[in-house]
């Protein structure tokens, strides 16, 4: 997308059916997601590939973004980097 801050509808998310889902901490509760039948249809939820990242690390431009990237990479690759 060319937008600075792209937004996806839930329908777009379902159509993409991601392998991994990265969400900002505090936006939505993990149990709420796992109990909602709409979310449970996603491959990422079925395979428990759900990661919550501190919003300060991920949504604020700056050098701390590297910490968020590292956390995501470690989660996806299941190893410490």
C-alpha positions as CSV (number, residue, x, y, z in Angstrom):
1,X,0.0,0.0,0.0
2,X,1.1,3.6,-0.5
3,X,-0.7,4.8,2.6
4,X,1.6,5.8,5.5
5,X,-0.6,3.9,8.0
6,X,-2.5,1.2,6.1
7,X,-5.7,-0.2,7.6
8,X,-7.3,-3.5,6.7
9,X,-10.8,-4.6,7.2
10,X,-11.5,-7.9,9.0
11,X,-12.7,-9.2,5.6
12,X,-9.3,-8.4,4.0
13,X,-7.6,-10.1,6.9
14,X,-9.7,-13.2,6.5
15,X,-9.0,-13.2,2.7
16,X,-5.3,-13.0,3.3
17,X,-5.4,-15.7,6.0
18,X,-1.9,-15.0,7.4
19,X,0.4,-17.6,8.8
20,X,1.3,-15.2,11.6
21,X,-0.5,-12.4,13.3
22,X,1.2,-9.6,15.1
23,X,-0.9,-7.2,17.2
24,X,-0.2,-4.3,19.5
25,X,-0.4,-5.1,23.2
26,X,-3.5,-3.8,24.9
27,X,-5.6,-3.4,21.7
28,X,-7.4,-6.7,22.0
29,X,-7.3,-9.5,24.6
30,X,-5.8,-12.8,23.5
31,X,-8.6,-14.9,25.0
32,X,-11.2,-12.7,23.3
33,X,-9.6,-13.4,20.0
34,X,-9.3,-17.2,20.6
35,X,-12.9,-17.4,21.7
36,X,-14.4,-15.5,18.7
37,X,-15.4,-17.8,15.9
38,X,-14.4,-15.3,13.2
39,X,-10.8,-15.1,14.5
40,X,-10.6,-18.8,14.9
41,X,-11.1,-19.2,11.2
42,X,-7.6,-17.7,10.6
43,X,-4.6,-20.0,10.1
44,X,-2.5,-17.9,12.5
45,X,-5.0,-18.5,15.3
46,X,-5.5,-22.2,14.5
47,X,-1.7,-22.7,14.7
48,X,-1.3,-20.4,17.7
49,X,0.9,-18.0,15.8
50,X,-0.3,-14.9,17.6
51,X,2.2,-12.4,18.9
52,X,1.6,-9.3,20.9
53,X,4.2,-6.5,20.7
54,X,4.5,-3.5,22.9
55,X,2.9,-0.6,21.0
56,X,5.7,1.8,22.0
57,X,8.2,-0.5,20.2
58,X,6.2,-1.1,17.0
59,X,4.1,2.0,16.4
60,X,6.5,4.8,17.1
61,X,9.2,5.6,14.6
62,X,12.7,5.5,16.0
63,X,15.6,3.2,16.9
64,X,13.5,1.0,19.2
65,X,11.7,-0.4,16.1
66,X,14.7,-2.8,15.9
67,X,13.6,-4.4,19.2
68,X,10.2,-5.0,17.7
69,X,11.7,-6.4,14.5
70,X,13.9,-8.7,16.5
71,X,11.0,-9.9,18.6
72,X,8.9,-10.7,15.5
73,X,11.8,-12.5,13.8
74,X,12.5,-14.6,16.9
75,X,8.8,-15.5,17.1
76,X,8.6,-16.5,13.5
77,X,11.8,-18.4,13.4
78,X,11.4,-19.8,16.9
79,X,14.9,-19.0,17.9
80,X,16.8,-16.3,19.8
81,X,18.6,-13.9,17.5
